[in-house]
Amino acid sequence: MGLSTTQIKAGVDHAASIHPVFAEALDRVGYPEPRIRPTGYRTLLRTIVGQQVSVAAASSVWNKLEAELGEDMAASELLSRDFDTLRACGLSRQKQGYARSLCELVESGELDLGSLPADDEDAIAELTRIKGIGRWSAEIYLLFAEGRPDIWPAGDLAVQAAMHRLLELPERPSEKEARALAEPYSPHRGALAIFSWHCYDNPAL
Protein backbone atom coordinates (compact mmCIF):
# COMPACT_ATOMS: atom_id res chain seq x y z
CA MET A 1 0.00 0.00 0.00
CA GLY A 2 2.63 2.54 1.04
CA LEU A 3 2.10 6.17 1.93
CA SER A 4 -0.08 8.03 -0.55
CA THR A 5 0.93 11.22 -2.34
CA THR A 6 -1.40 13.14 -0.03
CA GLN A 7 0.14 11.60 3.10
CA ILE A 8 3.68 12.30 1.88
CA LYS A 9 2.81 15.92 1.07
CA ALA A 10 1.19 16.44 4.48
CA GLY A 11 4.16 14.87 6.26
CA VAL A 12 6.79 16.86 4.36
CA ASP A 13 4.79 20.06 4.90
CA HIS A 14 4.73 19.23 8.62
CA ALA A 15 8.53 18.90 8.68
CA ALA A 16 8.92 22.11 6.65
CA SER A 17 6.73 23.98 9.14
CA ILE A 18 8.99 22.90 12.00
CA HIS A 19 12.45 23.41 10.50
CA PRO A 20 13.32 25.90 7.71
CA VAL A 21 15.97 23.60 6.20
CA PHE A 22 13.22 21.22 5.08
CA ALA A 23 11.21 24.09 3.63
CA GLU A 24 14.28 25.26 1.69
CA ALA A 25 15.02 21.74 0.44
CA LEU A 26 11.39 21.27 -0.59
CA ASP A 27 11.54 24.44 -2.69
CA ARG A 28 14.54 23.01 -4.53
CA VAL A 29 13.70 19.34 -4.98
CA GLY A 30 9.90 19.20 -4.71
CA TYR A 31 7.85 16.40 -3.21
CA PRO A 32 9.02 12.78 -3.55
CA GLU A 33 7.02 10.12 -5.34
CA PRO A 34 5.36 7.38 -3.28
CA ARG A 35 7.33 4.19 -2.69
CA ILE A 36 4.92 1.29 -2.73
CA ARG A 37 5.37 -2.46 -2.39
CA PRO A 38 2.66 -5.10 -2.06
CA THR A 39 1.89 -6.49 1.38
CA GLY A 40 2.53 -10.17 2.01
CA TYR A 41 5.22 -12.76 2.18
CA ARG A 42 6.46 -12.32 -1.41
CA THR A 43 7.76 -8.84 -0.60
CA LEU A 44 9.73 -10.19 2.36
CA LEU A 45 11.04 -13.06 0.25
CA ARG A 46 12.13 -10.54 -2.37
CA THR A 47 13.94 -8.61 0.38
CA ILE A 48 15.85 -11.75 1.36
CA VAL A 49 16.73 -12.50 -2.27
CA GLY A 50 18.03 -8.96 -2.75
CA GLN A 51 20.32 -8.83 0.27
CA GLN A 52 23.97 -8.06 -0.52
CA VAL A 53 23.63 -8.54 -4.30
CA SER A 54 23.08 -6.15 -7.18
CA VAL A 55 19.61 -5.32 -8.47
CA ALA A 56 20.34 -7.26 -11.66
CA ALA A 57 21.51 -10.35 -9.76
CA ALA A 58 18.46 -10.23 -7.48
CA SER A 59 16.13 -9.98 -10.48
CA SER A 60 17.81 -12.97 -12.10
CA VAL A 61 17.38 -15.10 -8.96
CA TRP A 62 13.79 -13.96 -8.53
CA ASN A 63 12.92 -14.86 -12.13
CA LYS A 64 14.42 -18.33 -11.68
CA LEU A 65 12.49 -18.83 -8.44
CA GLU A 66 9.27 -17.74 -10.12
CA ALA A 67 9.87 -20.19 -12.97
CA GLU A 68 10.54 -23.00 -10.48
CA LEU A 69 7.83 -22.27 -7.90
CA GLY A 70 5.11 -20.77 -10.05
CA GLU A 71 3.86 -17.21 -10.31
CA ASP A 72 2.24 -17.29 -6.85
CA MET A 73 5.49 -18.59 -5.33
CA ALA A 74 3.55 -20.21 -2.49
CA ALA A 75 5.47 -20.79 0.72
CA SER A 76 4.58 -24.47 0.57
CA GLU A 77 6.18 -24.75 -2.89
CA LEU A 78 9.48 -23.33 -1.69
CA LEU A 79 9.50 -25.61 1.36
CA SER A 80 8.97 -28.65 -0.88
CA ARG A 81 12.14 -27.98 -2.92
CA ASP A 82 15.49 -29.45 -1.94
CA PHE A 83 18.77 -27.61 -1.44
CA ASP A 84 20.16 -28.28 -4.92
CA THR A 85 16.99 -27.09 -6.66
CA LEU A 86 17.00 -23.79 -4.80
CA ARG A 87 20.78 -23.48 -5.23
CA ALA A 88 20.28 -23.79 -8.98
CA CYS A 89 17.92 -20.80 -8.75
CA GLY A 90 20.73 -18.81 -7.15
CA LEU A 91 19.88 -19.05 -3.44
CA SER A 92 22.93 -19.56 -1.25
CA ARG A 93 22.81 -21.84 1.78
CA GLN A 94 22.37 -18.82 4.06
CA LYS A 95 19.55 -17.32 2.02
CA GLN A 96 17.83 -20.69 1.80
CA GLY A 97 17.85 -20.73 5.60
CA TYR A 98 16.30 -17.27 5.68
CA ALA A 99 13.70 -18.14 3.04
CA ARG A 100 12.73 -21.35 4.83
CA SER A 101 12.42 -19.46 8.13
CA LEU A 102 9.98 -17.06 6.48
CA CYS A 103 8.01 -19.79 4.73
CA GLU A 104 7.77 -21.98 7.83
CA LEU A 105 6.42 -19.10 9.94
CA VAL A 106 3.87 -18.26 7.23
CA GLU A 107 2.80 -21.86 6.63
CA SER A 108 2.42 -22.62 10.33
CA GLY A 109 0.35 -19.50 10.86
CA GLU A 110 2.80 -18.20 13.46
CA LEU A 111 3.32 -15.13 11.29
CA ASP A 112 0.15 -13.53 9.94
CA LEU A 113 1.19 -10.74 7.60
CA GLY A 114 -2.46 -9.79 7.17
CA SER A 115 -2.79 -8.75 10.80
CA LEU A 116 0.50 -7.55 12.20
CA PRO A 117 0.26 -5.73 15.55
CA ALA A 118 -0.94 -2.13 15.29
CA ASP A 119 1.92 -0.92 17.47
CA ASP A 120 4.94 -0.31 15.23
CA GLU A 121 7.53 -1.68 17.65
CA ASP A 122 5.45 -4.81 18.21
CA ALA A 123 5.14 -5.27 14.44
CA ILE A 124 8.90 -4.88 14.02
CA ALA A 125 9.46 -7.49 16.75
CA GLU A 126 7.10 -9.86 14.93
CA LEU A 127 8.85 -9.43 11.58
CA THR A 128 12.34 -9.79 13.00
CA ARG A 129 11.44 -13.28 14.17
CA ILE A 130 12.22 -14.20 10.55
CA LYS A 131 15.86 -15.16 10.11
CA GLY A 132 17.54 -12.63 7.85
CA ILE A 133 15.00 -9.89 8.48
CA GLY A 134 16.55 -7.26 10.72
CA ARG A 135 15.11 -4.02 12.00
CA TRP A 136 15.86 -2.07 8.81
CA SER A 137 14.13 -4.64 6.57
CA ALA A 138 11.14 -4.73 8.91
CA GLU A 139 10.88 -0.94 8.92
CA ILE A 140 11.09 -0.77 5.12
CA TYR A 141 8.30 -3.35 4.85
CA LEU A 142 6.06 -1.46 7.27
CA LEU A 143 6.69 1.83 5.47
CA PHE A 144 6.54 0.75 1.83
CA ALA A 145 4.06 -2.13 2.03
CA GLU A 146 1.79 -1.22 4.94
CA GLY A 147 2.15 2.55 4.64
CA ARG A 148 2.65 3.14 8.35
CA PRO A 149 3.08 6.89 8.68
CA ASP A 150 5.51 7.14 11.59
CA ILE A 151 8.17 4.59 10.60
CA TRP A 152 11.68 6.07 10.74
CA PRO A 153 14.50 3.76 9.56
CA ALA A 154 17.19 5.53 11.56
CA GLY A 155 19.79 2.89 10.67
CA ASP A 156 19.54 3.64 6.95
CA LEU A 157 22.82 5.18 5.75
CA ALA A 158 21.14 7.37 3.12
CA VAL A 159 18.70 8.76 5.71
CA GLN A 160 21.62 9.50 8.02
CA ALA A 161 23.59 11.12 5.19
CA ALA A 162 20.61 13.28 4.18
CA MET A 163 20.12 14.47 7.77
CA HIS A 164 23.85 15.18 8.00
CA ARG A 165 23.66 17.30 4.85
CA LEU A 166 20.34 19.06 5.39
CA LEU A 167 20.90 19.91 9.05
CA GLU A 168 24.59 20.76 8.41
CA LEU A 169 25.74 18.47 11.18
CA PRO A 170 29.48 18.09 11.87
CA GLU A 171 29.32 14.40 11.00
CA ARG A 172 26.86 11.75 9.88
CA PRO A 173 24.60 10.91 12.81
CA SER A 174 24.57 7.45 14.33
CA GLU A 175 21.38 5.40 14.36
CA LYS A 176 20.65 6.55 17.91
CA GLU A 177 21.32 10.19 17.02
CA ALA A 178 19.22 9.99 13.84
CA ARG A 179 16.35 8.55 15.84
CA ALA A 180 16.53 11.42 18.32
CA LEU A 181 16.74 14.02 15.54
CA ALA A 182 13.47 12.77 14.04
CA GLU A 183 11.45 12.81 17.27
CA PRO A 184 9.98 16.31 16.68
CA TYR A 185 8.51 15.17 13.36
CA SER A 186 6.38 12.35 14.77
CA PRO A 187 3.78 11.19 13.72
CA HIS A 188 4.95 11.94 10.15
CA ARG A 189 8.43 10.44 10.22
CA GLY A 190 7.66 8.06 7.36
CA ALA A 191 7.16 10.97 4.97
CA LEU A 192 10.35 12.56 6.29
CA ALA A 193 12.26 9.34 5.58
CA ILE A 194 10.97 9.27 2.00
CA PHE A 195 11.89 12.93 1.63
CA SER A 196 15.37 12.18 3.01
CA TRP A 197 15.93 9.55 0.31
CA HIS A 198 14.65 12.05 -2.24
CA CYS A 199 17.22 14.60 -1.04
CA TYR A 200 20.12 12.16 -0.77
CA ASP A 201 22.67 13.03 -3.45
CA ASN A 202 20.01 15.11 -5.27
CA PRO A 203 21.87 17.37 -7.74
CA ALA A 204 19.40 20.19 -7.01
CA LEU A 205 20.79 20.56 -3.48
Steps between C-alpha positions, in 0.01 A plus 500: 500500500763754604447863589282686252601819321267692731654346813854570378413862419338552841797343678763699310300820554494417872880467506539821297281687749726392786846551350587749221765270349225262388299787355807617306574148375137453397515817290800357316416133455120486527295220650617138466300234321334226706697181559259210496545125534229236533423361844564132563769241517624544141630848581697365796631213289609752238681693775691186598588425137630854452729513802865577421466452122445739212153583371573306181617191690195512728267525200668201338457287814141614543413410140650153545307450824178609332560255215567219749229573758228650285375856474338492846825370652306338784692442821411132485660472154830642620502272805447196276817567296835353598828684550639433152183619326501830686878531457450469125264799523781699660415476871805449719488272803456802728218650296328163478502496880345846508240413236403179679469689830256740335303227325476281810365788711245584229393140440462424870293812553745630760552807283183660365604779266135595457467604863829620640476682835380860474786621718802561276759363742292187556469454123876539458556239773264263318675543165849464642410151617578408138864404456668753274246774563655763724356824628575695181327243276201491734474879501521517120221242473276689742563829320485392136252212520273591791536877470550559871543875533743525791766245401851648514782269382769677700760236411475575128828654380332719237256639759792574731697662217202716399451619859873571523481712185168676554556585866869585436615271777874462569484131413254235388274416793497154652181295503427615855567864411290480182213356700518787748521760222173375350298504823353850441353386168287218641240384395617575143848350507423262214450791261819659632691178429371493142592866463848425638556237230372750245757755620790256527755587232234708318686726253253782573639537853 
